[in-house]
Amino acid sequence: MRIPVSEAKSQLTDLVRRAEGGEDVVLTRHGRPAARIVAVQPVKGREGRRALLLAISASGAAKARPGASAARSQDDLYDDAGLPV
């Protein structure tokens, strides 16, 4: 199903129900596809949660940039005794 965003605003509850039921719901802007409403697949069981956490961790690691450690970023604010400079 394709529906303009302007019309979808008033039908959101119905569109979500359709997506949950497996229907392909595509929102359009000026006749072009802009977004898709899809049902969320629940994560089941311990292994499912583990796989999800590993995927999230890998995604974060892929986005990390090299540089100074956040743990050391405030060292310049304190002297050797641990007191504020």
C-alpha positions as YAML, in Angstrom:
chain: A
units: angstrom
residues:
- id: 1
  name: MET
  ca: [0.00, 0.00, 0.00]
- id: 2
  name: ARG
  ca: [1.30, 3.45, -0.91]
- id: 3
  name: ILE
  ca: [-0.11, 6.51, 0.82]
- id: 4
  name: PRO
  ca: [0.92, 10.18, 0.87]
- id: 5
  name: VAL
  ca: [2.36, 11.42, 4.17]
- id: 6
  name: SER
  ca: [-0.32, 14.12, 4.32]
- id: 7
  name: GLU
  ca: [-3.07, 11.45, 4.31]
- id: 8
  name: ALA
  ca: [-1.18, 9.06, 6.60]
- id: 9
  name: LYS
  ca: [-1.31, 11.55, 9.47]
- id: 10
  name: SER
  ca: [-5.00, 10.92, 10.04]
- id: 11
  name: GLN
  ca: [-4.75, 7.15, 9.48]
- id: 12
  name: LEU
  ca: [-1.64, 6.27, 11.48]
- id: 13
  name: THR
  ca: [-3.32, 3.79, 13.84]
- id: 14
  name: ASP
  ca: [-4.81, 1.85, 10.92]
- id: 15
  name: LEU
  ca: [-1.53, 1.93, 8.99]
- id: 16
  name: VAL
  ca: [0.36, 0.53, 11.99]
- id: 17
  name: ARG
  ca: [-2.20, -2.28, 12.32]
- id: 18
  name: ARG
  ca: [-1.77, -3.11, 8.64]
- id: 19
  name: ALA
  ca: [2.02, -3.17, 8.99]
- id: 20
  name: GLU
  ca: [1.73, -5.44, 12.04]
- id: 21
  name: GLY
  ca: [-0.42, -7.72, 9.92]
- id: 22
  name: GLY
  ca: [2.34, -8.01, 7.33]
- id: 23
  name: GLU
  ca: [1.16, -5.49, 4.77]
- id: 24
  name: ASP
  ca: [3.80, -3.37, 3.04]
- id: 25
  name: VAL
  ca: [3.00, 0.27, 3.95]
- id: 26
  name: VAL
  ca: [5.00, 2.91, 2.06]
- id: 27
  name: LEU
  ca: [4.62, 6.62, 2.79]
- id: 28
  name: THR
  ca: [5.15, 8.88, -0.21]
- id: 29
  name: ARG
  ca: [6.09, 12.50, -0.59]
- id: 30
  name: HIS
  ca: [5.26, 14.11, -3.94]
- id: 31
  name: GLY
  ca: [4.59, 10.62, -5.36]
- id: 32
  name: ARG
  ca: [8.01, 9.26, -4.40]
- id: 33
  name: PRO
  ca: [8.60, 6.70, -1.63]
- id: 34
  name: ALA
  ca: [9.85, 8.46, 1.51]
- id: 35
  name: ALA
  ca: [9.45, 5.94, 4.35]
- id: 36
  name: ARG
  ca: [8.18, 2.47, 5.10]
- id: 37
  name: ILE
  ca: [6.20, 1.34, 8.13]
- id: 38
  name: VAL
  ca: [7.21, -2.14, 9.21]
- id: 39
  name: ALA
  ca: [6.35, -4.33, 12.19]
- id: 40
  name: VAL
  ca: [9.03, -4.78, 14.84]
- id: 41
  name: GLN
  ca: [10.11, -8.37, 15.30]
- id: 42
  name: PRO
  ca: [10.41, -9.10, 19.03]
- id: 43
  name: VAL
  ca: [13.69, -10.50, 20.31]
- id: 44
  name: LYS
  ca: [13.02, -13.86, 21.94]
- id: 45
  name: GLY
  ca: [15.10, -15.82, 24.36]
- id: 46
  name: ARG
  ca: [18.52, -15.41, 25.83]
- id: 47
  name: GLU
  ca: [20.38, -16.08, 22.57]
- id: 48
  name: GLY
  ca: [18.24, -13.54, 20.71]
- id: 49
  name: ARG
  ca: [19.04, -10.85, 23.27]
- id: 50
  name: ARG
  ca: [22.72, -11.81, 23.19]
- id: 51
  name: ALA
  ca: [22.82, -11.52, 19.39]
- id: 52
  name: LEU
  ca: [21.09, -8.13, 19.57]
- id: 53
  name: LEU
  ca: [23.56, -6.80, 22.16]
- id: 54
  name: LEU
  ca: [26.52, -8.04, 20.12]
- id: 55
  name: ALA
  ca: [25.13, -6.32, 17.01]
- id: 56
  name: ILE
  ca: [24.67, -3.06, 18.93]
- id: 57
  name: SER
  ca: [28.19, -3.31, 20.34]
- id: 58
  name: ALA
  ca: [29.68, -3.97, 16.90]
- id: 59
  name: SER
  ca: [27.75, -1.03, 15.45]
- id: 60
  name: GLY
  ca: [29.11, 1.30, 18.14]
- id: 61
  name: ALA
  ca: [32.66, 0.01, 17.71]
- id: 62
  name: ALA
  ca: [32.45, 0.63, 13.96]
- id: 63
  name: LYS
  ca: [31.53, 4.27, 14.60]
- id: 64
  name: ALA
  ca: [34.24, 4.91, 17.22]
- id: 65
  name: ARG
  ca: [36.96, 7.35, 16.20]
- id: 66
  name: PRO
  ca: [40.57, 7.06, 17.27]
- id: 67
  name: GLY
  ca: [41.81, 9.71, 19.68]
- id: 68
  name: ALA
  ca: [42.25, 10.52, 23.31]
- id: 69
  name: SER
  ca: [40.47, 8.27, 25.75]
- id: 70
  name: ALA
  ca: [37.42, 9.82, 27.39]
- id: 71
  name: ALA
  ca: [38.81, 8.65, 30.74]
- id: 72
  name: ARG
  ca: [41.84, 10.90, 30.23]
- id: 73
  name: SER
  ca: [40.04, 13.91, 28.76]
- id: 74
  name: GLN
  ca: [39.90, 15.80, 32.08]
- id: 75
  name: ASP
  ca: [43.44, 15.14, 33.32]
- id: 76
  name: ASP
  ca: [44.46, 18.74, 32.58]
- id: 77
  name: LEU
  ca: [41.95, 19.99, 35.16]
- id: 78
  name: TYR
  ca: [43.73, 18.33, 38.12]
- id: 79
  name: ASP
  ca: [47.27, 18.34, 39.53]
- id: 80
  name: ASP
  ca: [49.31, 15.27, 40.52]
- id: 81
  name: ALA
  ca: [47.64, 15.20, 43.95]
- id: 82
  name: GLY
  ca: [44.20, 15.04, 42.34]
- id: 83
  name: LEU
  ca: [43.25, 18.59, 43.30]
- id: 84
  name: PRO
  ca: [41.69, 21.07, 40.87]
- id: 85
  name: VAL
  ca: [44.20, 23.33, 39.16]
...
